[in-house]
Amino acid sequence: MTAALCGLLMFPSCETVSSFVHEGDVVAKAGSHRLYTTDIASFLPKGLSPEDSTALVTQYITSWATEQLYMDMAQKELGKEDLDVIKELEDYRRALLKYRYEQSYVNQRLDTTITDTQIQKYYDAHKDQFVLTVPVVRARFAQVDGKSPYLAQVRKYLAAGTEDGQDFESIDTLAVSSARIYKDYGDRWIGVAEIAGEFGMDGQAFLSARRNGYVEKTDEDGNRLIAYVRDIVQSGQNGPVEYFADRIKDIILSTRKQALLASLEQNLLKQAKASGEFEIY
């Protein structure tokens, strides 16, 4: 039977599984339970090395035996009431089917379109939920070779704004080509720690290091680290609506889902009463 097992498991060498064969097609036993070659062949991937095959089979057998022994011990030690799991299985089945139907119902009907106006409206109505716990900033960051002839130009462009009449496509092109690292957070709000980490600083140290909007540092490799912070909103204040936009979208979607589920329940009861399927005596 060793040859048959080798063929089933597709091992490169019969020697890798010979230690698992005990009698007939049985690979292992645990109590009154038997594990057969076909059980292993059904899960074992093709193309494994002899070493990997042996390790995987050993792991599978150990897991299988542990499960059988647990079940045998449970049957032996637990009382009749604990062994009766039919009601629990039925409760779980009902809950699972209900959940799957609800998901299908919601997925088919949920309006996932959320406009900026809806986000702003929710924000305005719940401002107390959107107080910052950390400062947020809009900024640009570049790491430039300290000897680069474009250092001053990149530094200037980091602070450029639309009011300067600058061509931002040209700015980005120059920054990307001249800087070793260039990150533009100018059009979105980020937690200050995200950009402070570029300097190896915490958020408070980073903000304290600002001079005329700039934070600068030369690293140990001679690179010049430059950030220009365009805007700051301090912790304890209401944060910009854009910073909380993703959270607000999640809240709106969750509210819509709950409304759909509530209407589903009401409609089911209403229809069942109208058809006579549901009556209270």
C-alpha positions as CSV (number, residue, x, y, z in Angstrom):
1,M,0.0,0.0,0.0
2,T,3.0,2.3,0.3
3,A,3.1,2.6,-3.5
4,A,-0.6,3.5,-3.6
5,L,-0.2,6.2,-1.0
6,C,2.8,7.7,-2.8
7,G,0.7,7.9,-6.0
8,L,-2.2,9.5,-4.2
9,L,-0.1,12.1,-2.4
10,M,2.1,12.7,-5.4
11,F,5.2,12.7,-3.3
12,P,8.5,12.8,-5.2
13,S,9.7,9.8,-3.1
14,C,7.8,7.0,-1.4
15,E,10.3,7.2,1.5
16,T,8.8,10.5,2.6
17,V,5.5,9.0,3.6
18,S,6.4,5.4,4.5
19,S,6.5,6.4,8.1
20,F,2.8,7.4,8.0
21,V,1.5,4.1,6.7
22,H,0.3,1.8,9.4
23,E,-2.1,-0.7,8.0
24,G,-4.0,-0.9,4.6
25,D,-5.0,2.6,3.5
26,V,-5.0,3.9,7.0
27,V,-2.4,6.7,7.7
28,A,-3.2,7.3,11.3
29,K,-5.7,6.5,14.1
30,A,-7.0,8.3,17.1
31,G,-9.2,6.2,19.3
32,S,-11.7,4.5,17.1
33,H,-11.2,6.9,14.3
34,R,-9.1,6.3,11.2
35,L,-7.5,8.6,8.7
36,Y,-7.1,7.3,5.2
37,T,-4.8,8.1,2.3
38,T,-7.7,9.6,0.3
39,D,-8.3,12.1,3.1
40,I,-4.8,13.4,2.8
41,A,-4.7,13.2,-1.0
42,S,-7.8,15.5,-1.1
43,F,-5.9,18.5,0.5
44,L,-2.2,18.0,-0.3
45,P,-1.0,20.5,-3.0
46,K,1.0,19.3,-6.0
47,G,4.7,20.0,-6.6
48,L,5.9,20.1,-3.0
49,S,9.3,19.0,-2.0
50,P,9.7,15.8,0.0
51,E,10.5,17.8,3.1
52,D,7.6,20.2,2.7
53,S,5.2,17.3,2.0
54,T,6.3,15.4,5.1
55,A,5.9,18.5,7.3
56,L,2.4,19.3,5.8
57,V,1.2,15.7,6.3
58,T,2.5,15.6,9.9
59,Q,0.7,18.9,10.6
60,Y,-2.5,17.6,9.1
61,I,-2.4,14.3,11.0
62,T,-1.7,16.1,14.3
63,S,-4.6,18.5,13.8
64,W,-6.9,15.7,12.7
65,A,-6.0,13.5,15.7
66,T,-6.4,16.4,18.2
67,E,-9.9,17.2,16.9
68,Q,-11.0,13.5,17.2
69,L,-9.6,13.2,20.7
70,Y,-11.4,16.4,21.8
71,M,-14.7,15.1,20.4
72,D,-14.2,11.7,22.1
73,M,-13.5,13.4,25.4
74,A,-16.4,15.7,25.1
75,Q,-18.7,12.8,24.4
76,K,-17.4,11.0,27.4
77,E,-17.3,13.8,29.9
78,L,-20.2,16.1,29.0
79,G,-23.7,15.6,30.3
80,K,-26.7,14.8,28.0
81,E,-27.9,18.4,28.1
82,D,-24.5,19.8,27.0
83,L,-24.3,17.2,24.2
84,D,-27.6,18.3,22.7
85,V,-26.6,21.0,20.3
86,I,-29.4,20.7,17.9
87,K,-31.2,23.8,19.1
88,E,-28.0,25.8,19.1
89,L,-27.2,24.7,15.6
90,E,-30.7,25.7,14.5
91,D,-30.4,29.1,16.2
92,Y,-27.1,29.7,14.5
93,R,-28.5,28.6,11.1
94,R,-31.4,31.0,11.4
95,A,-29.1,33.8,12.4
96,L,-26.8,33.1,9.6
97,L,-29.5,32.9,7.0
98,K,-31.1,36.1,8.3
99,Y,-27.7,37.9,8.1
100,R,-27.1,36.7,4.6
101,Y,-30.6,37.8,3.4
102,E,-30.2,41.2,5.1
103,Q,-26.8,41.7,3.4
104,S,-28.3,40.7,0.0
105,Y,-31.3,43.0,0.6
106,V,-29.1,46.0,1.5
107,N,-26.5,45.4,-1.3
108,Q,-29.3,45.5,-3.9
109,R,-30.9,48.7,-2.5
110,L,-28.3,50.8,-0.8
111,D,-27.6,54.2,-2.3
112,T,-23.9,54.6,-2.0
113,T,-23.8,58.1,-3.6
114,I,-22.8,60.7,-1.1
115,T,-22.4,64.3,-2.2
116,D,-20.3,67.0,-0.7
117,T,-23.4,68.9,0.2
118,Q,-24.7,65.9,2.3
119,I,-21.3,65.6,4.0
120,Q,-21.3,69.3,4.8
121,K,-24.9,69.1,6.1
122,Y,-24.1,66.2,8.4
123,Y,-21.0,68.0,9.6
124,D,-22.8,71.2,10.4
125,A,-25.5,69.3,12.4
126,H,-23.0,67.3,14.4
127,K,-20.0,69.5,15.0
128,D,-19.5,68.3,18.5
129,Q,-18.5,64.9,17.0
130,F,-15.7,66.5,15.0
131,V,-13.3,68.1,17.5
132,L,-9.7,67.4,16.8
133,T,-7.6,65.4,19.2
134,V,-4.4,66.3,17.3
135,P,-3.4,69.2,15.1
136,V,-4.0,68.8,11.4
137,V,-2.1,70.5,8.6
138,R,-1.9,71.1,4.9
139,A,1.7,71.0,3.8
140,R,4.4,70.1,1.3
141,F,7.6,68.2,2.0
142,A,10.8,67.6,0.1
143,Q,14.1,65.9,0.8
144,V,16.8,67.5,-1.4
145,D,20.5,66.9,-1.8
146,G,22.1,69.6,0.4
147,K,24.3,70.6,-2.5
148,S,21.6,70.7,-5.2
149,P,21.6,73.8,-7.3
150,Y,17.8,73.7,-7.2
151,L,17.6,73.8,-3.4
152,A,16.5,77.4,-3.2
153,Q,14.0,77.0,-6.0
154,V,12.4,73.9,-4.5
155,R,12.2,75.7,-1.2
156,K,10.4,78.6,-2.8
157,Y,8.0,76.4,-4.7
158,L,7.0,74.4,-1.6
159,A,5.4,77.6,-0.4
160,A,3.8,78.6,-3.7
161,G,0.0,79.1,-3.8
162,T,-2.6,79.7,-6.4
163,E,-2.5,83.4,-5.5
164,D,1.1,83.5,-6.7
165,G,0.0,82.6,-10.2
166,Q,2.3,79.6,-10.3
167,D,2.0,76.7,-12.7
168,F,1.5,73.8,-10.2
169,E,2.3,71.2,-12.9
170,S,5.7,72.8,-13.4
171,I,6.2,73.0,-9.7
172,D,5.5,69.3,-9.2
173,T,7.7,68.4,-12.2
174,L,10.6,70.4,-10.8
175,A,10.1,69.2,-7.2
176,V,9.9,65.5,-8.3
177,S,12.9,65.8,-10.6
178,S,15.1,67.7,-8.1
179,A,14.0,66.2,-4.8
180,R,14.9,62.7,-3.6
181,I,11.6,62.6,-1.8
182,Y,8.6,64.9,-2.6
183,K,5.2,64.7,-0.9
184,D,2.4,67.1,-1.6
185,Y,-0.2,67.3,1.2
186,G,-1.3,70.8,0.1
187,D,-4.7,69.7,-1.1
188,R,-5.7,67.5,1.9
189,W,-5.5,67.6,5.7
190,I,-3.3,65.2,7.5
191,G,-2.4,64.6,11.2
192,V,0.7,66.6,12.0
193,A,2.5,63.4,13.1
194,E,2.5,62.1,9.6
195,I,4.7,64.9,8.3
196,A,6.6,65.4,11.6
197,G,7.8,61.8,11.3
198,E,9.8,62.8,8.1
199,F,11.9,64.8,10.5
200,G,12.1,62.3,13.3
201,M,10.1,64.6,15.4
202,D,6.8,64.4,17.3
203,G,4.0,66.7,16.3
204,Q,4.6,69.3,19.0
205,A,8.3,69.6,18.3
206,F,7.6,69.9,14.6
207,L,5.1,72.8,15.0
208,S,7.5,74.5,17.5
209,A,10.2,74.4,14.9
210,R,8.2,76.4,12.3
211,R,9.8,79.6,11.1
212,N,7.8,81.6,8.6
213,G,5.9,78.5,7.7
214,Y,9.0,76.4,7.1
215,V,10.5,73.5,9.1
216,E,14.0,72.6,7.9
217,K,16.6,70.1,9.0
218,T,19.8,68.6,7.5
219,D,20.0,64.9,8.0
220,E,23.1,62.8,8.7
221,D,23.6,62.1,5.0
222,G,23.7,65.8,4.1
223,N,20.2,65.9,2.7
224,R,18.1,69.0,3.3
225,L,14.6,68.2,4.7
226,I,12.1,71.0,4.0
227,A,8.5,71.3,4.8
228,Y,6.2,74.2,4.3
229,V,3.0,74.2,6.3
230,R,0.3,76.1,4.6
231,D,-2.5,75.8,7.1
232,I,-2.9,74.5,10.7
233,V,-6.0,73.7,12.8
234,Q,-5.0,73.0,16.4
235,S,-6.3,70.2,18.6
236,G,-9.4,71.1,20.6
237,Q,-11.0,72.9,17.6
238,N,-13.5,71.7,15.1
239,G,-11.5,70.1,12.3
240,P,-12.0,70.8,8.6
241,V,-14.9,69.0,7.1
242,E,-12.5,67.5,4.5
243,Y,-10.5,65.8,7.2
244,F,-13.6,64.0,8.5
245,A,-15.1,63.3,5.1
246,D,-14.4,59.6,5.1
247,R,-15.8,59.1,8.6
248,I,-18.9,61.1,7.7
249,K,-19.4,58.9,4.6
250,D,-19.2,55.8,6.7
251,I,-21.7,57.2,9.2
252,I,-24.2,58.2,6.4
253,L,-23.9,54.8,4.8
254,S,-24.4,53.0,8.1
255,T,-27.5,55.2,8.8
256,R,-28.9,54.3,5.4
257,K,-28.2,50.6,6.0
258,Q,-30.0,50.7,9.3
259,A,-33.0,52.4,7.8
260,L,-33.2,49.8,5.0
261,L,-33.1,47.0,7.6
262,A,-35.8,48.7,9.7
263,S,-38.0,49.1,6.6
264,L,-37.4,45.4,5.7
265,E,-38.6,44.2,9.0
266,Q,-41.7,46.5,8.9
267,N,-42.5,45.5,5.4
268,L,-42.2,41.8,6.2
269,L,-44.7,42.1,9.1
270,K,-47.0,44.3,7.1
271,Q,-47.1,42.0,4.1
272,A,-47.5,38.9,6.3
273,K,-50.5,40.4,8.1
274,A,-52.1,41.5,4.8
275,S,-51.8,38.0,3.4
276,G,-52.9,36.3,6.5
277,E,-49.6,34.6,7.0
278,F,-49.1,36.4,10.4
279,E,-51.9,36.6,13.0
280,I,-51.9,37.2,16.7
281,Y,-54.7,35.4,18.5
